[in-house]
Amino acid sequence: MGITQNLLGVAGFDVEAILVPLAVAIISGPVVVVLQLLRRENSEQHAENGKLLTRVANKVDEVSSKIDGHIGWHEGKEK
C-alpha cells in the first residue's frame, strides 16, 4: 500500500476530508438557522391571515343577508 500525500504534502493525512465538511457546515449552518426562523414567522403569519379571512367571510355573509332582505323588500313593495 502506497503512502498518499494531500495538497499540503503531509503524508497519510487527508486535509480535504476535513476541510470540505467543515466548510459545508460553516456555510450551511447559519443558512439553516435563518430558514427555520423564516419558517416559524411564516406559520405565525398564516395563522393571523386565517383569522382575518374568517372575519371577512363573516362580514360578507352579513352583507349578503342584508342585500337579500333589501331585495325582498323591493319585491314586496312592487306587488
C-alpha positions as a Markdown table, in Angstrom:
| # | Residue | x | y | z |
|---|---|---|---|---|
| 1 | Met | 0.0 | 0.0 | 0.0 |
| 2 | Gly | 1.5 | 3.3 | -1.0 |
| 3 | Ile | 1.6 | 6.5 | 1.1 |
| 4 | Thr | -0.7 | 9.2 | -0.1 |
| 5 | Gln | 0.0 | 12.9 | 0.1 |
| 6 | Asn | -2.5 | 15.7 | 0.2 |
| 7 | Leu | -2.3 | 19.2 | -1.1 |
| 8 | Leu | -0.1 | 20.3 | 1.8 |
| 9 | Gly | 2.3 | 17.5 | 1.2 |
| 10 | Val | 1.6 | 15.8 | 4.6 |
| 11 | Ala | 1.8 | 12.0 | 4.2 |
| 12 | Gly | -1.1 | 9.9 | 5.3 |
| 13 | Phe | -3.3 | 12.9 | 6.4 |
| 14 | Asp | -6.1 | 14.0 | 4.0 |
| 15 | Val | -6.8 | 17.6 | 4.7 |
| 16 | Glu | -9.6 | 17.7 | 2.1 |
| 17 | Ala | -11.5 | 15.1 | 4.0 |
| 18 | Ile | -11.6 | 17.5 | 7.0 |
| 19 | Leu | -11.8 | 20.9 | 5.2 |
| 20 | Val | -14.7 | 20.1 | 2.9 |
| 21 | Pro | -17.2 | 19.0 | 5.5 |
| 22 | Leu | -16.0 | 21.9 | 7.8 |
| 23 | Ala | -16.6 | 24.4 | 5.0 |
| 24 | Val | -20.0 | 23.0 | 4.3 |
| 25 | Ala | -21.0 | 23.2 | 8.0 |
| 26 | Ile | -19.8 | 26.7 | 8.3 |
| 27 | Ile | -21.7 | 27.9 | 5.2 |
| 28 | Ser | -24.9 | 25.8 | 5.6 |
| 29 | Gly | -25.3 | 26.1 | 9.4 |
| 30 | Pro | -26.3 | 29.8 | 9.5 |
| 31 | Val | -28.5 | 29.3 | 6.4 |
| 32 | Val | -30.4 | 26.6 | 8.1 |
| 33 | Val | -30.9 | 28.8 | 11.2 |
| 34 | Val | -32.3 | 31.7 | 9.1 |
| 35 | Leu | -34.6 | 29.4 | 7.2 |
| 36 | Gln | -36.0 | 27.9 | 10.4 |
| 37 | Leu | -36.7 | 31.5 | 11.7 |
| 38 | Leu | -38.4 | 32.4 | 8.5 |
| 39 | Arg | -40.5 | 29.2 | 8.6 |
| 40 | Arg | -41.7 | 30.0 | 12.1 |
| 41 | Glu | -42.6 | 33.5 | 11.2 |
| 42 | Asn | -44.4 | 32.3 | 8.1 |
| 43 | Ser | -46.5 | 29.9 | 10.2 |
| 44 | Glu | -47.5 | 32.7 | 12.6 |
| 45 | Gln | -48.5 | 34.9 | 9.6 |
| 46 | His | -50.6 | 32.1 | 8.2 |
| 47 | Ala | -52.5 | 31.8 | 11.5 |
| 48 | Glu | -53.2 | 35.5 | 11.6 |
| 49 | Asn | -54.3 | 35.5 | 8.0 |
| 50 | Gly | -56.7 | 32.6 | 8.7 |
| 51 | Lys | -58.4 | 34.6 | 11.4 |
| 52 | Leu | -58.7 | 37.7 | 9.2 |
| 53 | Leu | -60.2 | 35.6 | 6.4 |
| 54 | Thr | -62.7 | 34.2 | 8.8 |
| 55 | Arg | -63.7 | 37.7 | 9.8 |
| 56 | Val | -64.0 | 38.8 | 6.2 |
| 57 | Ala | -66.2 | 35.7 | 5.4 |
| 58 | Asn | -68.5 | 36.6 | 8.3 |
| 59 | Lys | -68.8 | 40.2 | 7.1 |
| 60 | Val | -69.6 | 39.0 | 3.6 |
| 61 | Asp | -72.3 | 36.8 | 4.9 |
| 62 | Glu | -73.8 | 39.7 | 6.9 |
| 63 | Val | -73.8 | 41.9 | 3.8 |
| 64 | Ser | -75.3 | 39.2 | 1.7 |
| 65 | Ser | -78.2 | 38.7 | 4.2 |
| 66 | Lys | -78.9 | 42.5 | 4.3 |
| 67 | Ile | -78.9 | 42.7 | 0.5 |
| 68 | Asp | -81.2 | 39.7 | 0.2 |
| 69 | Gly | -83.6 | 41.3 | 2.7 |
| 70 | His | -83.5 | 44.6 | 0.9 |
| 71 | Ile | -84.2 | 43.0 | -2.5 |
| 72 | Gly | -87.1 | 41.1 | -0.8 |
| 73 | Trp | -88.4 | 44.4 | 0.5 |
| 74 | His | -88.3 | 45.9 | -3.0 |
| 75 | Glu | -90.1 | 42.8 | -4.5 |
| 76 | Gly | -92.8 | 43.1 | -1.9 |
| 77 | Lys | -93.2 | 46.8 | -2.5 |
| 78 | Glu | -93.7 | 46.4 | -6.2 |
| 79 | Lys | -96.6 | 43.9 | -5.9 |
